[in-house]
């Protein structure tokens, strides 16, 4: 029996205009934002540093794509993490996971400092880190929905995404600077420190427990319950498909293959790559802040679909140029469109999911991220065969076709979900 109603399942949304930084008024969110920023900044530093190291050491776009894919090697375990997250403290789980990321970074730091590092070391440790990353994403999204009222979810989601956007700026520039001037070992000192500070900030999160008393089944049964809940939802089902689609066809460019583009198309070194990543991230940051401060759509699913189409069109345009004067502004616009699209998608999921099912839904949602490692590996191989422009263009056109088909199957993505489907 429900003893009290959680703020995120309120039946009526506030129409009062909120401050651009309203969610920071919640103490727990301030600590979580800081913790997420630290871990994401460290992660983005790793992405740039290791991607460039593997490209230089092996001269293989395929292996760069494979390395990016290994960052998500734990995606298949995310549903299990979701079940566990509905059973125990999400805060404690987050502390354990981020401490694990710090230990992995420390291992690479020692190997680099002693000049023992080899490409296979990077792949092994990236696999270990990749087991932790999807679980981390499940927990951070669940905790935001747990601690922030529904009327602030768009604001909180936009602000939360700025941790990723600022990470690409700070992580890219700091990582490239340390790597080019001081070497791999000192670069990993920075990565390890970011992870350590993240653990400290997590301690300040005020996690809550469900007020819904449920009879616990075995984990497999609970996972089946989560799957059934999602399949029967006319809202969550199409969102899961679209999440897989963008991960497979839109994200590979900016989430793993950009080192190849920077070197082979634009002729840049690691500092040029950092500039491209930073420009992309500035655009994404502007998009996230805009979502937090301005956009408060009652129909986030419509906004998501429009910005998804724009995202694919920008990718097609970007694939046709090799000039910084055109490519960098397009990268900034791509970053903004990603923020618009993905913040809206997160709000839809968090709004429509019951508290007691949230961990399982977010865990199963992470399976959609498996489209990214698939897209990275296939994309790396396609680049070796057909080149960067043809690969990016093909991915984007395929994504646009799939978006059209999804609207034909689920027209409410455009017409809007009903008040009943929204739980209002």
C-alpha positions in Angstrom: 0.0 0.0 0.0 1.3 3.5 -0.8 1.9 5.5 2.3 2.7 8.8 0.6 3.1 10.1 -3.0 6.5 10.6 -4.4 6.9 14.1 -5.8 7.8 12.8 -9.3 4.4 11.1 -9.7 2.3 14.1 -8.8 -0.9 14.2 -10.7 -0.7 17.9 -11.6 2.3 19.8 -12.9 3.2 23.2 -11.8 2.8 25.9 -14.5 5.0 28.4 -12.7 8.1 29.4 -14.6 11.2 28.1 -12.8 14.6 29.5 -12.5 17.3 28.3 -15.0 19.1 26.7 -12.0 16.1 25.8 -9.9 17.2 22.2 -9.5 20.3 23.4 -7.7 18.1 24.5 -4.9 17.8 20.8 -4.0 20.8 19.9 -1.9 21.0 16.3 -3.1 21.0 17.3 -6.7 23.9 19.7 -6.1 26.0 16.9 -4.7 24.9 14.5 -7.5 25.7 17.1 -10.2 29.2 17.6 -8.7 29.8 13.9 -8.4 28.6 13.2 -12.0 30.7 16.1 -13.3 33.8 14.7 -11.7 33.3 11.2 -13.0 32.3 12.4 -16.5 35.2 14.7 -16.8 37.6 11.9 -16.0 35.8 9.6 -18.4 36.0 12.1 -21.3 39.7 12.6 -20.6 40.1 8.8 -20.9 38.2 8.7 -24.1 40.4 11.2 -25.9 43.7 10.0 -24.4 43.2 6.4 -25.1 41.5 6.9 -28.5 44.5 8.9 -29.7 47.0 6.5 -28.1 45.5 3.5 -29.9 45.2 5.4 -33.3 48.9 6.4 -33.1 50.1 3.0 -31.8 48.1 0.8 -34.3 47.1 3.2 -37.1 43.8 1.3 -37.3 40.4 3.0 -37.4 38.8 -0.4 -36.7 40.7 -0.7 -33.4 39.7 2.8 -32.4 36.1 1.8 -33.0 36.6 -1.4 -31.1 38.1 0.6 -28.1 35.1 2.8 -28.1 32.8 -0.2 -28.2 34.6 -1.7 -25.2 33.6 1.3 -23.1 30.1 -0.1 -23.2 30.9 -3.8 -22.6 28.7 -4.0 -19.6 25.6 -2.8 -21.3 24.1 -6.4 -21.3 24.3 -6.5 -17.5 22.5 -3.2 -17.1 19.0 -4.9 -16.6 20.5 -6.9 -13.7 21.9 -3.7 -12.2 18.4 -2.2 -12.6 16.9 -5.1 -10.6 19.5 -4.7 -7.9 18.9 -0.9 -7.8 15.3 -1.5 -7.0 16.3 -3.7 -4.1 19.1 -1.7 -2.4 20.5 1.7 -1.9 21.3 3.3 -5.3 23.7 5.7 -3.5 25.8 2.8 -2.1 25.9 1.2 -5.5 27.1 4.4 -7.1 29.9 4.7 -4.6 31.1 1.2 -5.3 31.0 1.6 -9.1 32.9 4.9 -9.1 35.5 3.6 -6.8 36.0 0.7 -9.3 36.5 3.3 -12.1 39.1 5.0 -10.0 41.0 1.7 -9.5 40.9 1.0 -13.2 42.4 4.4 -13.9 45.0 3.9 -11.3 46.1 0.6 -13.0 46.6 2.4 -16.3 48.5 5.3 -14.4 50.9 2.8 -13.0 51.5 1.1 -16.3 52.1 4.4 -18.1 54.3 5.8 -15.3 56.5 2.7 -15.5 56.6 2.6 -19.3 55.1 -0.9 -19.4 51.9 0.1 -21.2 51.0 -1.8 -24.4 47.9 -1.5 -26.5 46.5 -4.8 -25.2 46.7 -3.3 -21.6 44.4 -0.5 -22.8 41.9 -2.9 -24.3 41.7 -5.1 -21.2 41.3 -2.2 -18.7 38.8 -0.5 -21.1 36.8 -3.7 -21.0 36.7 -3.6 -17.2 35.8 0.1 -17.1 33.1 -0.6 -19.7 31.5 -3.0 -17.4 31.0 -0.2 -14.9 29.9 2.6 -17.2 26.3 1.4 -18.1 25.5 0.6 -14.5 26.7 4.1 -13.5 24.3 5.7 -16.1 21.4 3.6 -14.7 22.0 4.8 -11.2 22.6 8.5 -11.9 19.3 8.8 -14.0 17.3 6.9 -11.4 18.7 9.1 -8.6 17.7 12.3 -10.4 14.1 11.0 -10.8 14.1 9.9 -7.2 15.1 13.3 -5.7 13.7 15.9 -8.1 10.0 16.9 -8.4 8.3 16.3 -11.7 7.9 20.0 -12.5 11.7 20.4 -12.3 12.6 17.2 -14.2 13.3 19.1 -17.5 15.3 21.7 -15.6 17.3 19.0 -13.7 17.8 16.9 -16.8 19.2 19.8 -18.8 21.5 20.7 -15.9 22.5 17.1 -15.5 23.5 16.8 -19.1 25.8 19.8 -18.7 28.1 17.5 -16.8 28.7 15.6 -20.1 29.0 18.8 -22.2 31.5 20.5 -19.8 33.4 17.2 -19.6 34.0 17.2 -23.3 35.4 20.7 -23.1 37.4 20.3 -19.9 38.3 16.6 -20.5 39.3 17.2 -24.1 41.4 20.3 -23.6 43.0 19.1 -20.3 43.6 15.6 -21.6 45.2 16.8 -24.9 47.4 19.3 -23.0 48.6 16.9 -20.5 49.1 14.1 -23.1 51.1 16.3 -25.6 53.2 18.2 -23.0 53.7 15.8 -20.1 52.8 12.4 -21.5 50.4 9.6 -20.8 51.3 9.1 -17.1 50.6 12.6 -16.0 47.4 12.7 -18.0 46.2 9.7 -16.0 47.0 11.5 -12.7 44.2 13.9 -13.7 41.8 11.1 -14.6 42.4 9.3 -11.3 41.9 12.5 -9.2 38.6 13.2 -10.9 37.3 9.7 -10.0 38.4 10.1 -6.4 36.6 13.4 -6.0 33.5 11.9 -7.6 33.3 9.3 -4.8 33.6 12.0 -2.1 30.7 14.0 -3.7 28.4 11.0 -3.9 28.5 10.9 -0.1 26.4 14.0 0.0 23.5 12.6 -2.1 20.3 12.1 0.0 18.9 9.0 -1.6 15.3 8.0 -0.8 13.5 4.7 -0.7 10.2 3.8 -2.3 7.1 4.3 -0.2 5.5 1.4 -2.1 5.6 -1.8 -0.2 6.0 -4.7 -2.6 6.6 -8.4 -2.2 10.1 -9.2 -3.5 10.3 -12.0 -6.1 13.5 -13.5 -7.3 15.7 -11.2 -9.6 14.8 -13.0 -12.8 11.1 -12.6 -12.1 11.5 -9.0 -11.3 13.4 -8.5 -14.5 10.5 -10.1 -16.4 8.1 -7.8 -14.6 10.2 -4.8 -15.8 10.2 -6.1 -19.4 6.4 -6.7 -19.3 5.9 -3.2 -17.9 7.8 -1.7 -20.7 6.3 -3.8 -23.5 2.8 -2.9 -22.3 3.6 0.8 -22.2 2.6 2.6 -25.4 5.0 5.4 -24.4 8.2 3.5 -23.3 8.2 1.0 -26.1 8.9 3.5 -29.0 11.3 5.5 -26.8 13.4 2.3 -26.4 13.5 1.8 -30.2 14.6 5.4 -30.8 17.2 5.2 -28.1 18.8 2.2 -29.8 18.5 3.9 -33.2 20.4 7.0 -32.3 23.1 5.0 -30.5 23.7 2.8 -33.5 23.6 5.4 -36.3 24.1 9.0 -34.8 26.3 8.7 -31.8 29.3 6.8 -33.3 30.7 10.0 -34.9 31.1 12.0 -31.7 31.4 9.1 -29.2 34.4 7.2 -30.6 35.2 7.8 -34.2 36.1 11.5 -34.0 39.8 10.8 -33.6 39.7 9.2 -37.0 37.8 12.1 -38.6 40.2 14.6 -37.0 43.3 12.9 -38.3 42.2 11.5 -41.7 39.8 14.2 -42.9 41.0 17.4 -41.2 44.7 16.5 -40.8 44.8 17.4 -37.1 47.0 16.1 -34.3 45.7 15.5 -30.7 45.4 19.2 -30.0 43.3 19.6 -33.2 41.1 16.7 -32.0 40.7 18.4 -28.6 39.6 21.6 -30.4 36.9 19.7 -32.4 35.7 17.9 -29.2 35.5 21.2 -27.3 33.6 23.0 -30.1 31.1 20.1 -30.2 30.8 20.2 -26.4 30.2 24.0 -26.3 27.3 23.5 -28.7 26.0 20.7 -26.5 26.4 22.8 -23.4 24.4 25.6 -24.9 21.7 23.2 -25.8 21.6 21.7 -22.3 21.4 25.1 -20.7 18.7 26.1 -23.1 16.7 23.0 -22.2 17.1 23.8 -18.5 16.3 27.5 -18.7 13.8 27.9 -21.6 12.3 24.7 -22.8 9.4 23.4 -20.6 7.4 21.5 -23.2 4.3 19.7 -22.2 4.9 17.4 -25.2 8.6 16.5 -25.0 8.1 13.5 -27.4 7.3 15.9 -30.2 10.3 18.1 -29.5 12.5 15.0 -29.3 11.4 13.8 -32.8 12.0 17.2 -34.5 15.4 17.6 -33.0 16.3 14.0 -33.9 15.6 14.7 -37.6 17.7 17.9 -37.4 20.5 15.9 -35.8 20.6 13.5 -38.7 20.5 16.3 -41.3 23.4 18.0 -39.7 25.4 14.8 -39.8 24.9 14.5 -43.5 26.1 18.1 -44.0 29.1 17.5 -41.7 30.1 14.5 -43.8 30.4 16.6 -46.9 33.1 19.0 -45.6 36.8 18.9 -44.6 37.1 22.5 -43.7 37.3 23.8 -40.1 35.4 26.9 -41.1 32.3 24.8 -42.0 32.9 21.7 -40.0 33.4 23.3 -36.6 30.1 25.3 -36.6 28.3 22.1 -37.8 29.8 20.2 -34.9 28.5 22.8 -32.5 25.0 22.5 -34.0 25.2 18.7 -33.8 26.1 19.1 -30.1 23.1 21.3 -29.5 20.7 19.0 -31.3 22.0 16.0 -29.3 21.2 17.8 -26.0 17.7 18.9 -27.2 16.9 15.3 -28.3 18.4 13.3 -25.4 17.2 15.6 -22.6 13.6 15.3 -24.0 14.0 11.5 -24.3 15.1 11.3 -20.6 12.2 13.4 -19.4 9.7 11.2 -21.2 11.1 8.1 -19.6 11.4 9.6 -16.1 8.0 11.1 -16.2 6.2 7.9 -17.3 8.0 5.3 -15.2 6.7 4.3 -11.7 9.2 4.8 -8.9 9.2 1.1 -7.9 10.0 0.2 -11.6 12.5 2.9 -12.3 15.7 0.9 -11.7 14.5 -1.9 -14.0 13.3 0.4 -16.7 16.5 2.4 -16.7 18.5 -0.8 -16.6 16.7 -2.2 -19.6 16.9 1.2 -21.3 20.7 0.8 -21.2 20.4 -2.1 -23.5 19.6 0.5 -26.2 23.1 1.8 -25.7 24.4 -1.4 -27.1 23.6 0.1 -30.4 26.7 2.4 -29.9 29.4 -0.3 -29.7 27.8 -2.0 -32.6 27.8 1.2 -34.6 31.4 1.9 -33.6 32.8 -1.4 -34.6 30.9 -1.5 -37.9 31.6 2.2 -38.5 35.4 1.6 -38.0 35.3 -1.2 -40.5 33.3 0.8 -43.0 35.6 3.7 -42.8 38.6 1.5 -43.6 36.6 0.2 -46.7 34.8 3.3 -47.9 36.1 6.3 -46.1 34.7 8.7 -43.5 32.2 10.7 -45.6 30.4 7.7 -47.1 30.2 6.0 -43.7 28.7 9.0 -41.8 26.3 9.8 -44.7 25.1 6.2 -44.9 24.5 6.0 -41.1 22.5 9.3 -41.2 20.4 8.4 -44.1 19.6 5.0 -42.6 18.7 6.7 -39.3 16.3 9.1 -41.1 14.5 6.3 -42.8 14.1 4.5 -39.5 12.7 7.7 -37.9 10.0 7.9 -40.6 9.1 4.2 -40.2 8.9 4.7 -36.4 6.4 7.6 -36.8 4.3 5.4 -39.1 4.2 2.7 -36.5 3.8 5.0 -33.4 2.1 8.1 -34.7 1.6 9.4 -31.2 5.3 10.3 -31.2 4.2 13.3 -33.3 0.5 13.7 -32.4 1.4 13.5 -28.7 0.6 11.0 -26.0 -2.8 11.3 -24.2 -3.2 12.5 -20.6 -4.0 8.9 -19.6 -0.8 7.6 -21.1 1.0 10.3 -19.3 -0.5 9.3 -16.0 -2.0 12.7 -15.5 
